[in-house]
């Protein structure tokens, strides 16, 4: 993970201390600190270990002609940095290639790497679009993300069934309608 060094024991101890602080030092919570620390470090935040620019660069393929590429309904799970609750849903990534494309599986891996971080939904789409724009230089590139947020469902508003949709897009204004159609905006 990028940034400060990781201390698994301290993370586990902090979770155990949190459980004691809220009066939940019970037999069922023995070992929970270690399990939660492992879950965050090895799974929910695993995307920090991925250099997404290198991921995309390693998959570049020359495009024979301009082509529209769309990958829909890529399942993603992310963790809200405000409440540490999961958000689950899908990403759709599309771009109008000019001279370069990438393997389709790389698009799914790119979405997964950016989602498996403590991330706001808006930032995930913007980061995906930025790396694709920088490496592939397409005519336009966009990412539509639709998530159900644990923080809206399990607490506060209890807005069960609600979905949040965000759209990140780069390209000339005269291509917005084409991008929206490829990304399924409004459907």
C-alpha contacts under 8 A as a table, 3 or more apart, distances in Angstrom:
res1	aa1	res2	aa2	distance
1	X	6	X	7.60
1	X	41	X	7.84
1	X	45	X	7.49
1	X	46	X	7.04
1	X	47	X	7.79
1	X	48	X	4.76
1	X	49	X	4.92
2	X	48	X	5.79
2	X	49	X	6.70
7	X	10	X	5.39
7	X	11	X	6.25
8	X	11	X	5.05
8	X	12	X	6.11
8	X	34	X	7.73
8	X	37	X	6.33
8	X	38	X	7.46
9	X	12	X	5.11
9	X	13	X	6.03
9	X	34	X	7.49
10	X	13	X	5.00
10	X	14	X	6.03
11	X	14	X	5.10
11	X	15	X	6.43
11	X	33	X	7.37
11	X	34	X	7.75
11	X	37	X	5.69
12	X	15	X	5.24
12	X	16	X	6.28
12	X	32	X	7.81
12	X	33	X	4.09
12	X	34	X	4.58
12	X	35	X	7.65
12	X	36	X	7.04
12	X	37	X	5.29
13	X	16	X	5.01
13	X	17	X	6.03
13	X	33	X	6.16
13	X	34	X	7.70
14	X	17	X	4.98
14	X	18	X	6.07
14	X	33	X	7.25
15	X	18	X	4.95
15	X	19	X	6.27
15	X	32	X	7.53
15	X	33	X	4.70
15	X	36	X	7.44
15	X	37	X	7.73
16	X	19	X	5.17
16	X	20	X	6.36
16	X	25	X	7.92
16	X	32	X	6.97
16	X	33	X	4.92
17	X	20	X	5.08
17	X	21	X	6.07
18	X	21	X	4.96
18	X	22	X	6.39
19	X	22	X	5.36
19	X	23	X	6.36
19	X	24	X	5.01
19	X	25	X	5.88
19	X	29	X	7.91
20	X	23	X	5.03
20	X	24	X	5.38
20	X	25	X	4.81
21	X	24	X	7.44
24	X	29	X	7.42
25	X	29	X	6.48
25	X	30	X	7.82
26	X	29	X	5.45
26	X	30	X	6.97
27	X	30	X	5.55
29	X	32	X	5.13
29	X	33	X	7.99
30	X	33	X	7.78
31	X	34	X	5.54
31	X	35	X	6.39
32	X	35	X	5.02
32	X	36	X	5.97
33	X	36	X	5.28
33	X	37	X	6.10
34	X	37	X	5.16
34	X	38	X	6.07
35	X	38	X	5.15
35	X	39	X	6.09
36	X	39	X	5.00
36	X	40	X	6.22
37	X	40	X	5.31
37	X	41	X	6.05
38	X	41	X	5.21
38	X	42	X	5.63
38	X	43	X	7.67
39	X	42	X	5.53
39	X	43	X	5.37
39	X	44	X	6.26
40	X	43	X	5.64
40	X	44	X	4.72
40	X	45	X	5.48
40	X	46	X	7.82
41	X	44	X	6.61
41	X	45	X	5.50
41	X	46	X	6.40
42	X	45	X	6.59
42	X	46	X	5.53
43	X	46	X	4.99
43	X	116	X	7.18
44	X	47	X	7.71
44	X	78	X	7.00
44	X	79	X	6.89
44	X	116	X	5.09
44	X	117	X	6.27
44	X	118	X	7.93
45	X	48	X	6.12
45	X	116	X	4.93
45	X	117	X	4.36
45	X	118	X	6.63
46	X	49	X	5.81
46	X	50	X	7.57
46	X	113	X	7.29
46	X	116	X	5.69
46	X	117	X	6.76
47	X	50	X	5.36
47	X	112	X	7.16
47	X	113	X	4.12
47	X	114	X	5.82
47	X	115	X	6.91
47	X	116	X	4.59
47	X	117	X	5.50
48	X	51	X	7.75
48	X	113	X	7.28
48	X	114	X	7.81
48	X	116	X	7.42
48	X	117	X	6.23
50	X	55	X	7.64
50	X	113	X	6.30
51	X	54	X	5.49
51	X	55	X	6.26
52	X	55	X	4.77
52	X	56	X	6.23
52	X	110	X	6.29
52	X	113	X	7.15
52	X	114	X	7.96
52	X	131	X	7.30
53	X	56	X	5.30
53	X	57	X	6.11
53	X	131	X	5.92
53	X	135	X	7.34
54	X	57	X	4.93
54	X	58	X	5.97
55	X	58	X	5.46
55	X	59	X	6.81
55	X	106	X	7.29
55	X	110	X	7.42
56	X	59	X	5.33
56	X	60	X	6.57
56	X	102	X	6.99
56	X	106	X	6.71
56	X	110	X	7.58
56	X	131	X	7.75
56	X	132	X	7.38
56	X	135	X	7.17
57	X	60	X	5.50
57	X	135	X	6.55
59	X	102	X	5.11
59	X	103	X	5.75
59	X	106	X	6.91
60	X	100	X	6.38
60	X	101	X	5.72
60	X	102	X	4.52
60	X	103	X	7.14
60	X	136	X	7.75
61	X	100	X	5.72
61	X	101	X	5.20
61	X	102	X	5.46
61	X	103	X	7.47
62	X	99	X	5.87
62	X	100	X	4.65
62	X	101	X	6.21
63	X	66	X	6.91
63	X	67	X	7.70
63	X	97	X	7.31
63	X	98	X	6.91
63	X	99	X	4.80
63	X	100	X	4.87
63	X	101	X	5.84
64	X	99	X	6.94
65	X	98	X	6.66
65	X	99	X	6.81
66	X	96	X	6.86
66	X	97	X	5.33
66	X	98	X	4.56
66	X	99	X	6.77
67	X	96	X	5.73
67	X	97	X	5.24
67	X	98	X	6.91
68	X	94	X	7.29
68	X	95	X	5.96
68	X	96	X	4.50
68	X	97	X	6.15
69	X	94	X	5.43
69	X	95	X	5.46
69	X	96	X	6.34
69	X	97	X	7.20
70	X	92	X	7.17
70	X	93	X	5.74
70	X	94	X	4.17
70	X	95	X	6.68
70	X	182	X	6.60
70	X	183	X	7.35
71	X	74	X	7.24
71	X	92	X	5.67
71	X	93	X	5.41
71	X	94	X	6.38
71	X	104	X	7.23
71	X	107	X	7.45
72	X	90	X	7.95
72	X	91	X	6.65
72	X	92	X	4.32
72	X	93	X	6.57
72	X	183	X	7.77
73	X	90	X	4.97
73	X	91	X	5.51
73	X	92	X	5.56
74	X	90	X	5.08
74	X	91	X	5.04
74	X	92	X	6.36
74	X	108	X	6.10
74	X	111	X	7.66
75	X	88	X	7.72
75	X	89	X	5.82
75	X	90	X	4.52
75	X	91	X	6.59
76	X	88	X	6.05
76	X	89	X	5.60
76	X	90	X	5.45
76	X	91	X	6.84
76	X	111	X	7.11
76	X	112	X	5.97
76	X	115	X	6.39
77	X	86	X	6.68
77	X	87	X	5.72
77	X	88	X	4.62
77	X	89	X	6.59
77	X	112	X	7.66
77	X	115	X	6.12
77	X	116	X	6.77
78	X	86	X	5.63
78	X	87	X	5.29
78	X	88	X	6.62
78	X	115	X	4.75
78	X	116	X	5.34
78	X	117	X	6.39
78	X	118	X	6.90
78	X	119	X	6.70
79	X	84	X	5.64
79	X	85	X	5.51
79	X	86	X	4.47
79	X	87	X	6.02
79	X	115	X	7.71
79	X	116	X	7.21
79	X	117	X	6.51
79	X	118	X	5.10
79	X	119	X	6.21
79	X	120	X	7.99
80	X	83	X	5.85
80	X	84	X	5.04
80	X	85	X	5.53
80	X	86	X	6.20
80	X	87	X	6.90
80	X	118	X	5.72
80	X	119	X	5.70
80	X	120	X	6.01
80	X	151	X	7.84
81	X	84	X	5.36
81	X	85	X	7.91
81	X	118	X	4.88
81	X	119	X	5.89
81	X	120	X	6.92
83	X	151	X	6.60
84	X	118	X	7.68
85	X	149	X	7.72
85	X	150	X	5.42
85	X	151	X	5.95
86	X	149	X	6.51
86	X	150	X	5.27
86	X	151	X	7.60
87	X	147	X	5.91
87	X	148	X	5.45
87	X	149	X	4.24
87	X	150	X	5.44
87	X	151	X	7.92
88	X	147	X	5.17
88	X	148	X	5.36
88	X	149	X	6.64
88	X	150	X	7.97
89	X	145	X	7.50
89	X	146	X	5.60
89	X	147	X	4.20
89	X	148	X	6.13
90	X	145	X	5.82
90	X	146	X	5.47
90	X	147	X	6.46
91	X	111	X	7.12
91	X	143	X	6.78
91	X	144	X	5.66
91	X	145	X	4.42
91	X	146	X	6.49
92	X	143	X	5.64
92	X	144	X	5.15
92	X	145	X	6.43
92	X	183	X	6.11
93	X	107	X	7.31
93	X	141	X	7.73
93	X	142	X	5.91
93	X	143	X	4.50
93	X	144	X	6.55
93	X	183	X	6.80
94	X	141	X	5.84
94	X	142	X	5.43
94	X	143	X	6.46
94	X	179	X	7.38
94	X	182	X	6.44
94	X	183	X	6.25
95	X	138	X	6.46
95	X	139	X	7.38
95	X	140	X	5.57
95	X	141	X	4.12
95	X	142	X	6.23
95	X	179	X	7.62
96	X	138	X	5.57
96	X	139	X	5.36
96	X	140	X	5.51
96	X	141	X	6.56
97	X	100	X	6.02
97	X	101	X	6.15
97	X	136	X	7.46
97	X	137	X	7.65
97	X	138	X	4.60
97	X	139	X	6.22
97	X	140	X	7.73
98	X	137	X	7.44
98	X	138	X	5.42
98	X	139	X	6.32
99	X	136	X	7.73
99	X	138	X	7.63
100	X	136	X	5.50
100	X	137	X	7.62
100	X	138	X	7.51
101	X	136	X	6.69
102	X	106	X	6.82
102	X	107	X	7.72
103	X	106	X	5.31
103	X	107	X	7.13
104	X	107	X	5.38
104	X	108	X	7.05
105	X	108	X	5.19
105	X	109	X	6.27
106	X	109	X	4.87
106	X	110	X	5.91
107	X	110	X	5.02
107	X	111	X	6.29
108	X	111	X	5.20
108	X	112	X	6.19
109	X	112	X	5.03
109	X	113	X	6.05
110	X	113	X	5.19
110	X	114	X	6.36
110	X	128	X	6.87
111	X	114	X	5.39
111	X	115	X	6.08
111	X	124	X	7.72
111	X	128	X	6.69
112	X	115	X	5.05
112	X	116	X	6.01
113	X	116	X	5.41
113	X	117	X	7.53
114	X	117	X	6.29
114	X	119	X	7.90
114	X	124	X	5.70
114	X	127	X	7.25
114	X	128	X	7.14
115	X	118	X	7.81
115	X	119	X	6.76
115	X	124	X	6.21
116	X	119	X	7.89
119	X	123	X	6.60
119	X	124	X	6.62
120	X	123	X	5.36
120	X	124	X	6.59
121	X	124	X	5.34
121	X	125	X	6.87
121	X	145	X	7.36
121	X	147	X	7.93
121	X	166	X	7.20
122	X	125	X	5.65
122	X	126	X	6.40
122	X	166	X	6.12
122	X	167	X	7.57
122	X	168	X	7.52
123	X	126	X	5.01
123	X	127	X	5.99
124	X	127	X	5.30
124	X	128	X	6.27
125	X	128	X	5.18
125	X	129	X	6.16
125	X	142	X	7.92
125	X	143	X	5.39
125	X	144	X	6.83
125	X	145	X	6.78
125	X	166	X	7.58
125	X	167	X	6.82
125	X	168	X	5.42
126	X	129	X	5.20
126	X	130	X	6.03
126	X	143	X	7.66
126	X	168	X	5.34
126	X	169	X	7.70
127	X	130	X	5.04
127	X	131	X	6.33
128	X	131	X	5.57
128	X	132	X	6.35
128	X	143	X	7.13
129	X	132	X	5.27
129	X	133	X	5.96
129	X	141	X	6.11
129	X	142	X	5.86
129	X	143	X	6.36
129	X	168	X	6.69
129	X	169	X	6.80
129	X	170	X	7.14
130	X	133	X	5.14
130	X	134	X	6.10
131	X	134	X	5.15
131	X	135	X	6.09
132	X	135	X	5.35
132	X	136	X	5.55
132	X	137	X	7.24
132	X	138	X	7.91
132	X	141	X	7.25
133	X	136	X	5.56
133	X	137	X	4.92
133	X	138	X	6.20
133	X	140	X	7.67
133	X	141	X	6.57
133	X	170	X	7.57
134	X	137	X	5.78
138	X	141	X	6.53
139	X	171	X	6.21
139	X	172	X	7.76
140	X	169	X	7.43
140	X	170	X	5.55
140	X	171	X	4.20
140	X	172	X	7.03
140	X	175	X	7.35
140	X	179	X	7.45
141	X	169	X	5.84
141	X	170	X	5.45
141	X	171	X	6.58
141	X	179	X	7.47
142	X	167	X	7.13
142	X	168	X	5.48
142	X	169	X	4.23
142	X	170	X	6.37
142	X	179	X	6.80
142	X	183	X	7.26
143	X	167	X	5.78
143	X	168	X	5.27
143	X	169	X	6.56
143	X	183	X	7.09
144	X	165	X	7.05
144	X	166	X	5.74
144	X	167	X	4.51
144	X	168	X	6.54
144	X	183	X	6.27
144	X	185	X	7.67
145	X	164	X	7.96
145	X	165	X	5.61
145	X	166	X	5.36
145	X	167	X	6.50
146	X	163	X	6.34
146	X	164	X	5.55
146	X	165	X	4.41
146	X	166	X	6.65
147	X	163	X	5.42
147	X	164	X	5.35
147	X	165	X	6.64
148	X	152	X	7.83
148	X	153	X	7.78
148	X	161	X	7.37
148	X	162	X	6.22
148	X	163	X	4.72
148	X	164	X	6.36
149	X	152	X	5.35
149	X	153	X	6.39
149	X	162	X	7.99
149	X	163	X	7.23
149	X	164	X	7.52
150	X	153	X	5.01
150	X	154	X	5.57
150	X	155	X	7.73
151	X	154	X	5.74
151	X	155	X	5.73
151	X	156	X	7.41
152	X	155	X	6.02
152	X	156	X	6.45
152	X	157	X	5.80
152	X	158	X	5.59
152	X	159	X	5.58
152	X	160	X	7.56
152	X	162	X	7.88
153	X	156	X	7.66
153	X	157	X	6.90
153	X	158	X	4.29
153	X	159	X	4.99
153	X	160	X	5.08
153	X	161	X	7.79
153	X	162	X	7.80
154	X	158	X	5.67
155	X	158	X	5.47
159	X	162	X	5.63
169	X	179	X	8.00
171	X	175	X	6.92
171	X	176	X	7.61
172	X	175	X	5.70
172	X	176	X	7.21
173	X	176	X	5.51
174	X	177	X	7.44
175	X	178	X	5.36
175	X	179	X	6.27
176	X	179	X	5.05
176	X	180	X	6.05
177	X	180	X	5.04
177	X	181	X	6.17
178	X	181	X	5.23
178	X	182	X	6.26
179	X	182	X	5.12
179	X	183	X	6.09
180	X	183	X	5.13
180	X	184	X	6.02
180	X	185	X	5.08
181	X	184	X	5.17
181	X	185	X	6.25
182	X	185	X	7.91
184	X	187	X	5.62
